[in-house]
Amino acid sequence: MLSFQPNCWSENGELEVVMLCAPSKLDVPDLKIAENVQWSAPVNHAKAMENFMEYKGAIESAGIQVIDYSVELPAEARNLSEQLINRFFVRDLSCVFGKIIIPGKAGISIRRPEYVQAHSLLKQWFPETFLLNENDYGGALEFGDVIILNKDAVFINIGMRTTLEAVEKVKETIFHQGFSEIGIIDLPRSSDTLHLDMNCSVANDDLVIAKSFMRYFPVHVLTAKGTRYKMTEFFLNRHGFEVYWLEKYNTIPDINFLNLDPETLLISKQAHKQMLKKHPKLQKKQFIEIDVSELEKAGGGIRCMSMPLRRKT
């Protein structure tokens, strides 16, 4: 067990503890291999590690505790882990809802071993609050598809990597934590829209940044008492969020970032910072820029590489 308990009720509260994972020790040496493992370009391990150390260092410099789960694995498991090329995308593995942790289930077979390994550690660390068997008989559930808007609402995409079956399986547990609404959206299935956090992200306690096409999609709103449909903007507005619609964007760096605290965003050096700062609610934000360009070739960004375990309420 660790000396703290999980606690997350939003995306932008002050981050206190986060789980990361260093990239594997393998190169992805050419474009053909990259395409076969669903990456956009070859990746050099040494450069990827440099990116990771800059990423980890930026978080630690903000006074946040970092847990790299790869170094906590027993020797046999570590040998396998070092060859799992997607293991640094820890966001998908599990999610803290309030004071409990719901495990994910991989939507693609190449990622299944890392889920098993990370879950074994989380169960050791948090035996009472990590609900290992919560989705045993449900479908795929990757938490890049989940955004905790605030204490009242959770936003979930069902698509390439997350199923409605899984959401139905875990919804009562989420409601039991005190969340009153779960908004389900079904976004297009493409590499550019793989997870919800490649389409929208919380950038302030009252602002969501989103790709403009999302305004045309309805949200299926689940409550403990029933269901209804609302449009995306209405659903987000109802929970206190203005939407900053982006007409032009570079998907991973512009949408996928990490809130370190209510005043600070950790963003990629590839992001269009000036475009983000155009919004009045972001003009006074501190933007910490880091180079994760080698890691981004794997198809995910800064948010994908983090699993918040504690945020100040």
C-alpha positions in Angstrom: 0.0 0.0 0.0 1.0 3.6 -0.6 0.8 6.3 2.0 -2.1 8.1 0.3 -5.5 7.3 -1.1 -6.8 8.2 -4.5 -8.9 11.3 -4.9 -10.0 12.9 -8.2 -13.1 14.9 -8.9 -12.1 16.9 -11.9 -9.5 17.4 -14.7 -8.1 20.7 -13.5 -7.8 20.5 -9.7 -4.3 20.8 -8.3 -2.5 17.6 -9.2 -0.7 16.0 -6.2 0.2 12.4 -7.4 0.3 11.0 -10.9 1.3 7.6 -12.3 3.5 7.5 -15.4 5.5 4.8 -17.2 8.8 5.1 -19.1 8.7 4.1 -22.7 9.8 0.6 -23.6 13.4 -0.3 -24.5 12.5 -1.1 -28.1 13.0 1.1 -31.2 10.3 1.1 -33.9 12.9 1.4 -36.7 11.0 2.0 -39.9 7.7 3.2 -41.3 6.3 -0.2 -42.2 6.7 -1.5 -38.6 5.3 1.8 -37.3 2.2 1.4 -39.4 1.7 -2.3 -38.4 1.7 -1.3 -34.7 -0.6 1.7 -35.6 2.0 4.4 -35.0 2.5 7.3 -37.3 6.3 7.2 -37.7 9.4 5.3 -36.6 10.5 6.0 -33.0 14.0 6.0 -31.5 14.1 4.7 -27.9 16.9 7.1 -26.8 15.0 10.1 -28.1 11.8 8.8 -26.5 13.5 8.5 -23.2 14.8 12.0 -23.4 11.2 13.2 -24.0 10.0 11.1 -21.1 12.6 12.5 -18.7 11.7 16.1 -19.7 8.0 15.3 -19.2 8.6 13.6 -15.8 11.0 16.4 -14.7 8.4 19.2 -15.6 5.8 17.5 -13.4 8.2 16.9 -10.5 9.3 20.5 -10.8 5.8 21.6 -10.1 5.9 19.7 -6.7 3.9 16.7 -7.9 4.7 13.2 -6.8 5.4 10.9 -9.8 5.1 7.1 -9.6 6.7 5.3 -12.6 5.0 1.9 -12.3 7.5 0.2 -14.6 10.2 0.3 -11.8 7.7 -1.2 -9.3 7.2 -4.4 -11.3 8.8 -7.7 -10.2 11.7 -8.9 -12.3 9.8 -11.3 -14.6 7.0 -8.9 -15.2 9.5 -6.1 -15.8 11.3 -8.1 -18.6 8.0 -8.3 -20.5 7.0 -4.7 -19.7 10.2 -3.4 -21.3 9.1 -4.8 -24.6 5.5 -3.4 -24.5 5.7 -0.4 -26.8 2.5 1.3 -25.7 3.1 1.0 -22.0 3.7 4.8 -21.5 0.0 5.5 -22.4 -1.1 5.0 -18.8 -4.2 7.1 -19.0 -6.2 4.2 -20.6 -5.3 1.7 -17.9 -7.6 2.9 -15.0 -9.3 6.0 -13.8 -10.0 7.5 -10.3 -13.6 8.5 -9.9 -13.9 10.3 -6.7 -12.3 8.0 -4.2 -12.4 4.7 -6.1 -10.4 3.4 -9.1 -12.1 1.6 -11.9 -9.9 -0.7 -14.1 -9.8 -0.4 -17.8 -10.0 -3.1 -20.4 -7.9 -2.9 -23.5 -9.7 -2.4 -26.8 -6.8 -3.8 -28.8 -4.9 -7.0 -28.0 -1.4 -5.6 -28.2 -2.1 -3.6 -25.1 -3.7 -6.3 -22.8 -0.5 -7.3 -21.0 0.2 -3.8 -19.6 -3.3 -3.6 -18.2 -2.7 -6.8 -16.3 0.6 -5.6 -15.0 -0.5 -2.2 -13.9 -3.7 -3.5 -12.3 -1.7 -6.0 -10.2 0.2 -3.1 -8.7 -2.8 -0.9 -8.2 -4.5 -3.7 -6.4 -1.5 -4.0 -4.1 -1.3 -0.3 -3.5 -5.0 0.4 -3.0 -6.6 -2.9 -1.9 -9.8 -1.3 -0.7 -10.4 1.3 -3.5 -9.1 -0.4 -6.6 -12.1 -2.4 -8.0 -10.2 -5.0 -9.9 -13.3 -7.1 -10.9 -15.6 -4.2 -11.7 -15.7 -4.8 -15.4 -14.9 -8.5 -15.6 -17.8 -9.3 -17.8 -18.1 -5.9 -19.6 -16.6 -4.7 -22.9 -13.5 -2.7 -23.7 -13.0 0.4 -21.6 -10.0 2.8 -22.2 -9.9 5.9 -20.1 -8.6 8.2 -22.8 -12.3 8.1 -23.7 -13.3 9.4 -20.3 -13.3 13.0 -18.9 -14.3 13.8 -15.4 -15.9 17.3 -15.9 -16.6 18.0 -12.2 -18.2 16.4 -9.2 -21.5 16.2 -11.0 -20.7 14.9 -14.5 -18.6 12.4 -16.5 -18.2 12.6 -20.3 -17.5 9.3 -22.1 -16.9 8.4 -25.8 -17.9 5.0 -27.1 -16.1 4.2 -30.3 -13.0 2.4 -31.4 -11.7 1.5 -27.9 -14.6 1.8 -25.5 -18.0 0.0 -25.6 -21.5 0.9 -24.4 -21.5 -2.4 -22.7 -18.6 -1.4 -20.5 -20.2 1.9 -19.6 -23.5 0.1 -18.7 -21.4 -2.2 -16.5 -19.7 0.5 -14.4 -22.3 3.3 -14.4 -23.8 2.4 -11.1 -20.4 2.5 -9.4 -19.9 6.0 -10.9 -23.3 7.2 -9.7 -22.6 5.7 -6.2 -19.6 8.0 -5.9 -21.9 11.0 -6.2 -21.8 11.8 -9.9 -25.3 12.5 -11.2 -24.9 12.4 -14.9 -22.9 10.4 -17.5 -22.8 11.9 -20.9 -22.1 9.4 -23.7 -21.0 10.5 -27.2 -20.3 8.3 -30.2 -17.6 9.9 -32.2 -16.2 8.9 -35.7 -13.9 5.9 -35.7 -10.6 7.0 -37.1 -7.0 7.4 -35.9 -7.6 11.2 -35.5 -10.6 10.6 -33.3 -9.4 7.5 -31.4 -10.2 8.7 -27.9 -12.3 11.5 -26.4 -9.2 13.3 -25.3 -8.1 13.6 -29.0 -11.3 15.6 -29.6 -11.8 17.7 -26.5 -10.2 18.5 -23.2 -10.9 20.6 -20.1 -8.7 23.7 -20.0 -10.2 25.6 -17.1 -12.8 25.0 -14.5 -15.4 26.5 -16.8 -13.9 25.9 -20.3 -13.6 22.9 -22.6 -11.5 23.1 -25.8 -13.1 21.0 -28.6 -12.9 20.2 -32.3 -15.7 22.1 -34.0 -17.4 19.0 -35.6 -18.4 17.9 -32.1 -21.2 20.5 -32.0 -23.2 18.3 -34.4 -23.2 15.3 -32.2 -25.8 14.4 -29.6 -25.0 13.2 -26.1 -26.9 10.4 -24.5 -27.3 11.5 -20.9 -27.6 8.8 -18.3 -28.8 9.4 -14.7 -29.7 7.1 -11.9 -33.4 7.6 -12.8 -33.4 7.5 -16.6 -31.9 8.8 -19.9 -32.4 11.6 -22.4 -30.6 13.2 -25.3 -28.9 16.6 -25.5 -26.5 18.2 -27.9 -22.8 18.4 -26.9 -22.7 22.1 -26.3 -25.9 22.1 -24.2 -24.6 19.2 -22.1 -21.3 21.0 -21.4 -22.9 24.3 -20.8 -25.4 22.7 -18.4 -22.4 21.6 -16.3 -20.8 25.0 -16.3 -18.5 24.8 -19.3 -18.2 27.2 -22.1 -16.8 25.5 -25.3 -13.9 27.0 -27.2 -14.5 25.4 -30.7 -11.4 24.9 -32.8 -11.9 25.0 -36.6 -8.2 24.3 -37.2 -6.0 22.2 -35.1 -3.1 19.7 -34.9 -5.0 16.9 -33.0 -2.5 15.5 -30.5 -0.6 18.6 -29.3 -3.5 21.1 -29.5 -6.1 18.9 -27.8 -4.1 16.6 -25.6 -2.6 18.4 -22.6 -2.4 18.0 -18.8 -3.7 20.4 -16.1 -1.1 20.6 -13.4 -3.3 23.0 -11.3 -6.0 25.5 -12.1 -3.5 28.1 -13.4 -1.1 25.8 -15.3 -1.2 23.7 -18.4 1.5 21.3 -19.4 1.6 21.3 -23.2 3.6 20.0 -26.1 6.1 22.3 -27.9 4.2 21.3 -31.0 1.0 22.9 -29.8 -0.3 26.2 -31.2 0.1 28.1 -28.0 -1.0 31.4 -29.4 -4.2 29.9 -30.8 -5.0 28.5 -27.3 -4.2 31.8 -25.7 -6.6 33.6 -27.9 -9.4 32.6 -25.6 -9.9 35.2 -22.8 -10.1 32.5 -20.1 -6.7 31.1 -21.1 -4.7 34.4 -21.6 -3.5 34.4 -17.9 -2.8 30.7 -17.8 0.8 29.6 -17.4 1.8 27.3 -20.3 4.7 25.0 -19.6 6.0 23.7 -22.9 7.9 20.4 -23.2 9.3 18.4 -26.1 7.4 15.1 -26.5 7.6 15.0 -30.3 9.2 11.5 -30.4 6.6 10.1 -28.0 3.7 11.7 -29.9 4.6 9.6 -33.0 3.0 6.7 -31.1 -0.4 8.3 -31.6 -1.0 10.0 -28.2 -0.1 13.1 -26.3 0.7 14.5 -22.9 -2.7 13.6 -21.3 -2.5 10.1 -22.6 0.8 9.6 -20.8 -0.6 10.4 -17.3 -2.9 8.7 -14.8 -3.8 11.2 -12.0 -4.2 9.5 -8.7 -4.8 12.5 -6.5 -6.0 16.0 -7.2 -6.9 18.6 -4.5 -10.7 18.9 -4.3 
